[in-house]
C-alpha cells in the first residue's frame, strides 16, 4: 500500500510538471512599451502588430506609451520589468545603440538589461534639397559644397545627436565637406525650411517627403538603401549615384528584459515574423509607408545591434554630439 501511495504521488508530480511545461505563451495579457506619444511611426507599427498578435495569441496585447528623454523613460521602465516575456519594448537606435554614446550616464544598460527579440523593420531615408537648388544629382551637391568655401552649405536635422544628424555628419566627413548643421525640433519644422531654401539639404524617410517631391517642392537626390523605393522609383540609391553609402536608415526593433526565457523569446520572434510577412499586413503597414520588413531572429538582431553600436560610436565621435 505504501508503495502504491508513493507511485500515485510520483505520477501526480510528473503530470503537474508536464502541465507547467506545456503551458502555452502567453497565458495573460502582453504589453508593448512604446517610447513615444501615440501617432508616430513606432506607435503605429506597435499598434498594428499588437492587433494581429492579439488574434495570434488569443490574449490582449496592449500598447503602453512612455515617451520622453530620447527613449530613456520607456527603456528604463522595460529594463526594470519582470523577465517573463509579458513586457516588450518597441525601440529604435536611440535607446539601443545611440544613447550609450550620447550620454555619460544612463539609468539602464542596453547590452546587459535587454534581450534582443527581432528587428521588425528598417526605414531608408532620402537625401533631398530645395527645388531651387542647382544640384540635380548627389554628385552635383558634393561638387557645389566643395566649391562653397566662403559660405558653407547647410544641412538640417530633426535634432542634434539624432538619426538624421549623425548620418549626415558622417556624410560630410566621408566626402571631405564643410557643412553647417542646423537642428530643428522634429521633421515638421525642418521640411518647410528646406522647401524655402533656408537649409540646403536634409535626409528623412520616404513617406515623410514623398508628397513634397511629387508636388515639385523638393528634389530627392538619392535614397540610402540597397534598392530603389517603389514610392520614388526614379530616385537612385547612393551606390547608383556614385557616392559612398552613409546608412541613413533607422530601425524599429523589439527587445525584452534580460533573462527572459529563450523559448519565449524565440516564439515571439517567430510569431512577429509571421505577422510582418503576411501579405495583407505588408501591404497596409509596411509597403504603404515605404518601410522594409525584416523580422529577424533574436541572434540576427543581437549581431545587428553590436555592429550598429560600433557605427553609432563612430558617428557620435565625428559629430561631436552630446545630450547631457
N, C-alpha and C positions, 0 to 999 in steps of 0.2 A: 504493500500500500504506500509505504514511504517512497519507494522508487517511482511509482506511478505519479505521485504528487509532484515529485521533482521534475518528471518528464513533462507534466502539464505546464508547470511554471516555465520551463525552458522553451516549450513551444509558444507560449504566450509572449515571452520576451522577444523571441525571433519574429513573431508576427508584428509586434509593435515596432520593432526596428525596421522591418521591411516597409511598413506603412509610412514611417517617417521618411525613409529614403525615397519612397515612391511619390512623395508629396510633390505636386507639380507647381513650379513657379510661374506666375505669382499666386499666392494664396490670399492676398489682400491688396488694397489699392497701392499703386506705384506713383511716385511724384517725380516729375522732371522739373528741375530748377533752372530758370532762365535768368541770366544776369542783366536783363534789360526790361524796360517797360513794355507793355503789350503793344503789338502793332508793327514791330520791326521784323527784319528777316529771320533772326534767331527765334523770336517768339512765334512767328507764323509757321515756321517749319516744325517747331516743337509741338504746336497745337495740332497741325495736320498729322504728324506722326503719332501723337497721343490718341487721336480719334481712331486711327487704324489699329494701333496696338490694343486699344480697349476691346475691339472686336476679336483680335487675335487671341488675347489672353482671357477674355471673359471677366476682367476686373477693371475697375475705374483707373484710368491713367490721367493724373491731374498735372496741370502746369502751374508752377508757383513762381511768380515774378519777384526777384530780389535784385533790383537794379542799383547801380552806382559804383563809383570808385574804380572805374576801368575793370569791371567784372569781379573785383575783390570781395565785395559783400556776398555775392552768390557763391563764389569759390570757397570762402571761409565756412559758410553755412554747410555746404556739402561735405567739405573735408572733415568736419566735426560730427557728421551724421553717422548712424549705425551702418556698418559694412555688411548689409544683407541684401543689397540689390533693389531695395524699395525706395531709395533716393538716388536719382541720377542727375547729372549736370550737363546741360547743353551749352557748350562754351566755344570760344574762338581762340585764336593765338594769344589774344590779350591776356587771358587768365592762365593759359597753359604753357606758353613759351616766351612771351614778351615781358610780362611783369617782373620776373626774376632778374631781368637785366635793366629794367627801368626804375626799380625801387631798391633802395638799400636794405629795407626790411619789409617783409610781408607776413601777414598773420596765418599763412598757410604755405606749404611746400608742395608744388605741383608734382614733383618727381616722387616724393615719399608718401604723399597723402591721397593720391588718386591712382586708380586702376583704369587704364585705357580700355574702352569698350569698342568703339567704332568711329572712324572718321566718316561722317554722314555725307557731306557734300563739299565741293570746292567751288569758289566763286571767282572766275577770272575777271580781271579788271582791264579797262580800256584806257589807253593814253590818248587824251584829246586836247584840242586847242580851240580858240575862238574861230568863228567863221572868217574873221578879218585877218587871221594870221597868214603870213607869207609861206608858212610851212604846209606843204601838201603831203609830205611823207615824213616818217620819223627821222630819216636821214637828213631831210631838209631842216628839221627842228634842231638837230645836233649841230649842223653847219651854221645855222643862224645864231645859236647860242655861243658857239666858239668865236664868232665874229663880234658879238655884243660885249666887248670888254669894258667899254666906258660905262655902259648901263646894263648890268647883268639881267638876263631874263629871269622870270619868276615862275614858281610852281606853287599851287595851293594844295592844302590838305584839310582833312576833316578833324585835325587836331594834332598837336605835337606828340611825337612818340607813338603814333597810331599806325594802322595797317596801310594808310595812304602815304603818310610821311616817310616811313622808313624805306620802302622800295624805291621811292624817288630820290632819296638821299644817296642810296646805293647806285642808282642810275647816273647821277651827277658824277660820282666818283669813278665809275667804270668808264664813262665817256670823257673824263677829264674836263668837266664843265663847271663853271662858276654860276650857280643858280641860287636865287634868293627864295627861301622858304616863307610862305605866307599861310599861317594856320588859321582855320575857322572853327567854329563850334558846330561841327557836323557838315554833312554834304549839302543840306538845303541852302545855307547861305553861300556855299562855295560856288555852286553852279552858275548863278546869275553873275558872279564876279568874273568867271571865265567867259561867259557869253558876251559881256560888255567889254572884254579886253583888259580889265583891270589886272587880271592874272594871265600869264602866258600859257599855262598848261596845268594838267592835273590827271589823276587816274581815279576812276570809280567803276563800279560794277556795270555790266552791260544794261541791265534792266533800269538802272537809275538814269542813264543818259540817252538811251535808245530814242526816246521821243524827240529829244532836242537835236539829235543827229539827223533823224528823218525830216525834221522841220527845217533843216538847214541852218540852225543856230550854232551848231558846233561841228567841228571836223574830227572824226575819230581816225587816228593815225595808225594805231596798232593795238592788238589785243595780247595780253600776257597769258598765253595758253598754248597747248600742244596743237590745237586745231582751231579753225575759224568758228565764230559763233553763227548759229543758224539765224539769230535775230539780226546780225550785221554781217552778212556773208561777204561783203566787199572789203571788209577791214582785214588786212593781213595780220599774221602773228608777228611777234618780234623777230623770229627767225626768218620769216619770209621778207620782212622789211630790211634784213641785213644788219640788225642791231642786236647786241648781246642781250639775252633774256634777263629780266630782273625779278622774276617770280612775284609779280604783283597780283597775288591771289590770296584770298582769305578763306579759311576753312571753318566749318561748324562740325564739332565732334561731340561724342557722348562719353563721359567718364563716370566712374563710381568711386565711392570711398575706398581707399586701400584696404585690402583684407577681404573684400567681397569674394565669396566662393567662386573659383574658376569656372565651375559648371554653370553657375548662374550668369556670369559674365559672357561665357560662350553662347549661352542660349539667347540672351538679349541681343547679342551681335548678329546671330543668325536670323532672328525674327525681324530685327530692324532692317537688315539687308533685304529680306523678302519683301518688306513693305516698300522700301526705296526703289526697288527694281520692278515692282508691279507696274505694268503699262499705264493703267489709268492714273496711278499716283505720280509717275514720272511726267506724264503729260500735263497734269494740272499743278503740281507742286515743285517740279524740277525744271522741265523744259520751258515752261511758261515764263520763268524768271532767268533763263539762260544760265542756270546752275549746272554743275556736273555731278551726277550721282556717283558716290564712291562705295559706301557700305563695306568698309574694310573689316578684317578680322582684328581681334584685340592685339595680336602680335604685330600685325602690319601697322596698326595705329601707334603702337609703342615705338616702333622703329622710326616712323614718320616724325613723331614728337621729338625724338632725340636729334634727328637731323635738323628739324626746324628750329630747335633751341639754339643750335650752333649758328644757324643762319641769322637768327634774330640778334644773337650776341654781337655778331659782326656788324649788323645794320645799326644797332644802337650805338656801338662804338664809333662808327663812321659818322652818324648824325649828331652825336654829342647830346642826344636827348636824355632827359631825366624827368621823372614825375614826382620826386619828393625832395 
